[in-house]
């Protein structure tokens, strides 16, 4: 069942706990992360030089860019290194075994 303002991007079974997955939403690559059964969505490209955050190391709620180790909170996209970098984050809802991501970035 469709949720207004959201798009189905994956099935929950395709994103096991502790894993990440890249999906496309409105021509943007979005990184999904499953942390202890909770799904989070942020823009996949690091704003520094475009490193793929989905391939980064995740520790708790922090993903580090695999290229230069800039770190972001996957719950809200905020940089935690104090350099002013951040990435877009998206609302996620899980319903009927499907992952739905909000079509617009969170404010």
ChimeraX attribute file (.defattr): number of C-alpha atoms within 10 A of each C-alpha:
attribute: neighborCount
match mode: 1-to-1
recipient: residues
	/A:1	7
	/A:2	10
	/A:3	12
	/A:4	9
	/A:5	10
	/A:6	18
	/A:7	18
	/A:8	19
	/A:9	17
	/A:10	18
	/A:11	14
	/A:12	18
	/A:13	10
	/A:14	13
	/A:15	17
	/A:16	15
	/A:17	15
	/A:18	14
	/A:19	16
	/A:20	22
	/A:21	17
	/A:22	21
	/A:23	17
	/A:24	12
	/A:25	17
	/A:26	9
	/A:27	7
	/A:28	12
	/A:29	16
	/A:30	26
	/A:31	23
	/A:32	27
	/A:33	26
	/A:34	19
	/A:35	19
	/A:36	11
	/A:37	12
	/A:38	13
	/A:39	24
	/A:40	25
	/A:41	27
	/A:42	28
	/A:43	26
	/A:44	26
	/A:45	19
	/A:46	23
	/A:47	15
	/A:48	12
	/A:49	10
	/A:50	11
	/A:51	19
	/A:52	20
	/A:53	29
	/A:54	25
	/A:55	18
	/A:56	20
	/A:57	14
	/A:58	21
	/A:59	11
	/A:60	11
	/A:61	14
	/A:62	19
	/A:63	23
	/A:64	24
	/A:65	25
	/A:66	16
	/A:67	15
	/A:68	12
	/A:69	15
	/A:70	23
	/A:71	25
	/A:72	24
	/A:73	21
	/A:74	29
	/A:75	18
	/A:76	19
	/A:77	22
	/A:78	19
	/A:79	19
	/A:80	16
	/A:81	12
	/A:82	10
	/A:83	9
	/A:84	8
	/A:85	16
	/A:86	22
	/A:87	20
	/A:88	19
	/A:89	25
	/A:90	26
	/A:91	18
	/A:92	19
	/A:93	17
	/A:94	15
	/A:95	14
	/A:96	8
	/A:97	11
	/A:98	18
	/A:99	22
	/A:100	25
	/A:101	27
	/A:102	20
	/A:103	16
	/A:104	14
	/A:105	14
	/A:106	12
	/A:107	7
